[in-house]
């Protein structure tokens, strides 16, 4: 396997006074390298956090493979010490790499400990600028917006290969087959038992994520006959936000009909001129007042866009629609979302978009694209008509809030200039997809076995009647329409929300990797640069910080063993990792 080329950004990387971190002496010598990835929803934001902590690296993006330089975050908040992440770093001995390959790949990598697992959808080549195969040497962590269930954790601990190496199993979530403890694996068909080799699984949330219904504010472009000028016409949004980030209103009947691919009362909702959308817009037509075609000529197909890969963003989206759209009576008995899932219903899958070409766009069905980045790219109205020609486009897709305005301007994520709809929540209020509204949605949930402050309460935990700190699946809400996050209560709660979760091992073969994992996440859950509301990295990216009790519970359970449960990340050969080879 070829050595991975370190991809450094230019610029000063000096340890600044006032930034909590390692000493200059400690920063001398070669850097510890940590490899992983997964969730495309959080990929840009997490690379910003990685680059704040350690040496800046580029984001690796799949489909098509590319490297993206991420804008550094400049924290100027009032709490803690301001940090310009372009020049200030906690540890110059830390290189943290992130591959935006999707939640499914993030899970598969941890189960298999193999960056090529589930190819062609695995990590694979990560450097398109160098000839030959540039692979990650190993996987130390994964990020997923779809939390692992009790069944998934059981596979991690006990294996899921009951058919032998010549007829392997296929598990929908992680798509990886691992053997039972003590059994011989046959990669790439089956893999060693992860619990036996790498210790207990660690899973906990790192952010609260609203999923936006994203659209491009422009719907028509006209190029003059001489080709010298192009005029764009924009949706007339009565309730537009002052910052220009959206305001198109969608109630439950509207978005269930749009994304369900079936008709409400015999009438599908597949055009922006639909009277139901006009009614939601305060009775005002969505046509641009300057459009010479006027309302009579306002005819813009409403095309929907979703994910082709195994996606945590999709799981948050489908969990909500499964809960909501089957309870309104509008889709019964034809609700396409039986429950939350990491892939869209087959009945709703239409064409595909691969970054350059589109195949088979169909009204009422999703055009599929790999990763949040390609979904954003396809929703965006970027084409320019030829001289004397007109183009119309009105696509809608679901994306992490960090991919739409105003967050995209903070993270340098894209230049697609997408807006997001204000979505009607459980209590009847239209809300934007942002960190504040996501925080309200998550606020009533408590970490397992915790006091009100997040400290370990020491109680017994008889499973399955209670949530337990020792159970990785109890740290994350399930991908189920019965979850409280499927439709959060409260007038200030954004309705389509989930968490991004890190998945790691307890035991690492390289002591430096174990140390870096603990130090990075300790910094992450405590540092004002990341956590401060409203000026921290999470909030500025349209995401929400975990409430303080969650950060306390995570720290004492996985980072300093304050709970005494022996789940702290450690090196192989010590403590609970005695006799374990480590990941």
N, C-alpha and C positions, 0 to 999 in steps of 0.2 A: 504494500500500500504506500503510495507516494506521500511524502511529507506535505502537510497543508501549508501553503504559503500564507504568512501573516500579512494581512491587508491593513496597513496603517494609513490614517488620514494625516495630512500635513497640519502643521500648527504647533504651538507650544503646548507642552504637557507638563506643567510645573505644579508642584504641591503648594497650594496657597495657604497662607496663614489664616487661621480661623475655620478651616475645613477639617472636620473630624476625620482622622485617618491614620495611616501608618507613618512612621518617621522616615526621613530621607535615607537613613542607613538601611532600614527595612525594605525600602524600595529599590535598593541596589540589586543587580543580578538579573537573571532571566525571569520572564514573567510566567506565571501559572496560566495555562490555557484551559478553558472550559467550553465544551461544545454541546449544543442542543438546539432546540427550537420548537416549532409547532404552530400554535395559534397565529393566523394572519391578522386577526382582529387586534391583538395587542402587540404585534411585532414591531411596529415603528416606535411606539411608546417605550417598549421594553429595551430596545436598542439605545434610545436616549438615556434611560436609566443606567444601563450597562456602561455607556460611555461617560456618564457622570462619575461613576465609581472608578472605572479602570481606563486603560488605553483605548482610544476610540477605534471602533471597527465598523465596517460597512454591513448593512443588512443584506442577507442573501434571500432573493425572491425566486420562487418557482413559476414556471409557465407564463412567459418564457423566463429561462434562467438569466438572472442579472444581479448586479451588485449595486446597492443604492446607498449613497452618502446621506446620513440623517442629520438634520439640523440640530446643533447642540442647544440645550435648554439653558436659559439664563434666568436663574432664580433670584428675584429681587424682593421677595417677601419680607415681612417685618419680623417673623419668628426665626430664631436660629441665626446663622450667618449666611448672607447672600452667597450664591455660588454661580459663577459663570462656567458652565460645563464645557465650554470651548477651551478653557485654559486651566481649570481646576479639577483635579481628580484625586480621589481618596487613596488609591493605590496604583502606582506605576508598575507594580508586579502582577497586574491582573489583566488578562485578555479574555473577554467573555464574548462568544460568538453566538449569533442567533440566525437560524434558517427558517424563513417564513414558508413552511411547507404545509400548514394546515393542522388542526387539532388531531386528526386521525393519525398523521405521521408522527406528531409529538408523542402520542400514546404508544404507537408501535415501536418507536425508538427506545423508550424506556423498558418495555417488556422484553425486547430482543437484545438490547445493548449493542445493536448493529445499525449503523447509519444507512445501510443499503436495504434494510428490511422493508418489505412491502413494495419494492421496486416494481414498476417504474415510478411509483408515487412516493418512494422514500426520499431521504436526503440526497444521496448520490453525489454527483459532481457539484462542488460548491464554488468553483472558480472558472467562469467562462472565458476569462482572459488568458488562461494558461493551457497549453496543449496537454492532452492526456487526462486521466482521471484524478481529480483532486478531492479526495475523500476526507471526511472527519475521521480521526483515529479512533474515537469512541464517543458514546453518548453519556452525558452526566445528568441531564435533566430534560424534561419536556414541558410544554405549556399547552393547556387545553381549556377551551370554554365549555366542554362537555365533561362534567365530573364523572369519575369512574364509580360504578355501582358496586354493591356488595358482591354481585356475580363476577364482575371484572377483577376485584381484589382477590376473590377466591381462586380465579385462574392464575393470578400472579403468585399466590402462595402454594397452590396445589397442582397447577398445570391444567391444561385443557385439551391435551392430546390423548384421545381415547381410541384413535383409529390407526396409529402407527405411522412411521416415517414415509411410507409410500402412498398413504391416503390421508393427508393432513386435514385437521379441522380448519374451519374458517369462522372466526368470531366477528360479528358485525362491527363492534366498536374498535378494537385494536388490530384486527386482521392479522394476528400473529398467533402461532401455535407454539406453546411451551410445554415441556415435559414435566412430569411429576418429580418431586425430590428423589434423588438417587438414580434416576433414569438417564440413559445416554441420549443426547440430542444429536440431530443430524441437520445442522444449518446448510442451506437456508430453508429447508423444509420444516424442521422443528428446532427450537432453541432451548438452551439450558434453563432450568427452573430459576426465575429471577430471585425469589425469596431465599433460596438455598445459596445462591452465588453472591447476591448483592445486598442482602439484609432486608428488613421490613420496608414496605413502601411508605413514602411520605407524600401526602397530598394536602394542600391547603390553598385557599384563595389569595390572590395578590391584588385584585382590583374588582370593582363592581362596574359592570359594563351595560350601558343602554344600547340597544340595537335600533338604528334609525331606519325609517322608510325614506330613502334618498332619491332625489330627482334633480335634474338640471333645470334651472329657472328659465332657460331659453327653450322655445319650442319650434321656432321657425327662423330660417336664415334665407335671405334673398340677395343674390349677387347681381349687380347692375349689368346691362347689356354689354358694356365695354369692359367688364371685368375689373374695374378700378375700385369698386367699393362693395362691401357686404353689410347689410342691415340685419340685425338680430331682433327678434320679437320675444318678449318675456311674458310668462304667466302673470296675470293681474291678481296678486294675492292681497285680499282686503286686510287680513290680519298679519301682514308681514312684520317681522321683527326689525327693530331699529338697526341692528347690526347686519341685516341682510342675510341672515342664516336660515330663513324659512318662514313658516307660518301657514302653509297650506294645511287645511284641517281635514282630518280623516276620523270619522266615528267608526264604531265597530261594524256596523252594517256595511259601510263602504269598504274597509280594508279586508273584511272577511270575503266579500264578494269579489274584489279585485284579485286577491291572492289564492282564492279557493278554486278558481277556474270553472265555477258553476254559476248559474243564474240565480239571482234573488227575484222571486216572483215572476220568473220567466224572462228576466231581462238581465243579461250580463253587463258588467261595468268595464268596458274596454275602450272608452274614448274620453278624452279630457273635456269634451263638450257636454257630457252627461248632465242632465238637470239635477241629479243628486249631488254632484260635486259643486254645482253652482249654488245650491241651497246651503251646503256646508261652508261656502265662501261668502256667507252673509247675504245671499241672494244676488251676488254680483258675478257676472260672467268672468271666467278665467282668461278670456281673450285680451291681448294687449290693446289698450285704447287707441294706440297709434297704428295698429294693424289695418291696412286698407281693405282687407277682406271682410273685416267686421265680424260680428257674432254669427251672421248667416253663413260665413265662409270658414268658421272655426271648426276644423275637423282634424284632430290630432290623435292617432291611435295610442292607447295606453298599453305599452308593452312591459312585461314584468321580467326581472332578471334575478337569478339566484346562483347558488354554488353547485359545482359539479363534483367537488371533492368531499371527503368526510370532514364535516365542519362543525365546530362548536358554535359558531355564529348561527348556523342553520338550526342547531339544537335549541338555542334560546328562542329563535323565531318560531319553530314548529311547536315547541312546548306551549307558547302563548296562544297560537292559533288553535291548537288542539283543545285547550281549555275554553277559549272564548267562543269560537265559531260554531261549536256544537251545542251551545247553550242558548243561542239567540233565536232558534227556530228558523233562521233564514236559510241555513244550509242543510237542514235535516230533510232527508236522510243521506245527503250527499257530501257531508263534510269530509274532505280529503285527508284531514290530519287526525289520525286515530290517537296519536300520542306524540310526545317529543321524540325527535330522531335527528341523527347527524346528517342524513341525506333527505332530500325532498321526495315526496311521494312520486312513484314512477308515473302515475297518471297525469302528473303536472309537468313532466319534463318534456321540453320541446327541442329547440335547436341548441347549438353550442357556439361559443366564442373562444378562440385560442390566442387572442392578442393581436391577430392580424386579419383573420377571416371569420365570417359568420355563416353558420349552416342552419337553415330552417327555422327562422324566427316565426312563432305562431302566436296569434292573439289568444290570451287566456292561459297560456302555458309559459313556463320559465325558460328563457334562454340561459344556458348554464355556462359559468366561467369558473376557473380555478383560483381560489383565494379572494380575499376582500379587494386586493389591488386590481385584479382583472374585472371584478364586478363593477367597481368604481369607474374603471376605464370605459366599460361598455355602457354604463348609464349616462356618462358624460356626452354632451352634444359637441363633438370636436370637428366633425366634417364641415367643409366649406363647399357650397355648391359652385358649379362651373358658371361661367359668364351667362347671364340671362336666365339662370335656373333658380329653383326654390327647393329647399329641403325642409322636412318636418321631422321632429323626433320628440317623443314623450315617454321615455322609459322610467320605470320605478324599480328599485332594488333594495334589499335589506343589507345594511352595512354597520360595522362598529361606528360609534359616534365620533371616533378619532379620524374618520375618513371624510367627514363633512364639515362645512363651515359652522362655527369659526375655528374649530380645533385644528383643521388642516393647515391653517396659517401659522400655528404655533409649532407644530412638529415637522413642517416641511414635507408632509406626507404625499401630497399630490397637488397638481394644479388644475384639477377637474372642476373646481368651483361648484360643488354640489351642495344643495340645500336639503333640509330634512323636514318632514311633515310634523305638525303638532298632532299628537295622537290622543284620542279620548280615553281616559283611564277608567278604572272601576267605579270611581266616585263621580264620574261625569264631567271631568275637567280636561280640557285640551292642554297637553304639555309637550315641551320640546325634549329631544333626546340630549340631555346633558348630565354632567356629574352631580349637580345639586339634586335633580329630580330622581336620579338613580340611587343616590344616598338615602333619600326618604323611603324608596321602595325596599331597600335592604335593611333599614334601621331597626326593625323589630326582631330580626333573627339574632340568636345568641350562639356563641361557640359552644361546643360540647363540654359537659361537665365543668361549668364555670360559674363563679360568682358574678354579680352584676359588674364588677370591675374587670372580669376576664381571668381572674386567678383560678387555679385548679381547686375545685370544691372538695376533692377527696372522696366523693361518693362512690358507692359500688355502681356498676354499670351492667345490669343484666340485659344483654342483647336478646331479641331486637326491640325490647320495650323502651329503651332509652338510648340517646345518642352518646357515644363513647369517644374519648380522645384517642384511644388505641385503634379505632376503626377509621381508616383513611376515608371511606365513603361517607362518614358522618360529618366531615368537615365541609362538604359541598352539597348543595341542593341537587336532588336527582333530576334527570331529564324526563320529567313526568308532569302531566297536566294537573296532577294533584298537589304539586309543590306550591308553597305559599308564593314563590317567585313567578309562578305561571301567570298570575294576575294580582299583583300586590295591592293591598288595601291602602287607603289614605288619599286625601285630595291632592297631595303634593307628590304622589308616587308615579313616576313614569311606568307605563304598563309592560313594556317589553324589555326585560332586564335579566341579566345573569352575572356570573363571575368568571374571570379567567383564573385558572388554577395551575400551580406548579406541581409537577410530579417528579420526585427524586428518590434516590436510594438512601437508606440509613448508613450504609457502609461503602466507603470509597477506597480503592486500592492505593491511590496516590494521596498521601496525607496532606499535600499542598492543596489538592482539589477539595478535600473535605473541609479544610480550614477556610478556603475561599468561599465555598458554599455557605458556611455558617456566617462568616464576616459580611458577605454581600447582603444576605437576607436580613441580618441584624440591622445593618445600615438602612436597608430598604424600608423596613416596617417602622423605623423610628425617626428617620431623617426628615426634617422640614422641607428639604428640596423636593422630595417626593410627595409627602403627605399633606402639606399645609393647604387648607381651604381659605380663600379661593385662589391662592397664588402658586400652589405647588404643581409639580409635573403632572400628576394624575388629573387634577381639576382642569388645568389648561388644555389637556388633551381630550376633554369631554367625558372623562371617566370619573369614578368616585373612589375615594379612599375607603379602606376598611374602617369601621368604627374602632375606637380605642380598645374596647374589650377583646376584639378579635386579634389585634396586634399584640396585646399582652399574652393571650392564650397561645398564639403561634410562637412567640419568643420563648416562653417557659417550657413549652412542650418539645419543640424541635431544635432550638438554638442554644439553650443553656441547661436543659434538664431540670428546670425548676419544679416541674410537676412530679419528678421522680419516676416517670413511666419508662425510662430508658429508650426513648424514641429520638434522642438527639443525634444529629448527623455526626459521624465519627469516621475514623480511618479503620480499614480492615486490620484484624489482629488484636484489637483492644476492646475492652468492655463487652458489650453485647455483640460486637463484631469479631470476637475470637473464633477462629476457624472458618471465617467467611472471606472469600477472596476479594470481594469489593468490586464496585462498578467503576 
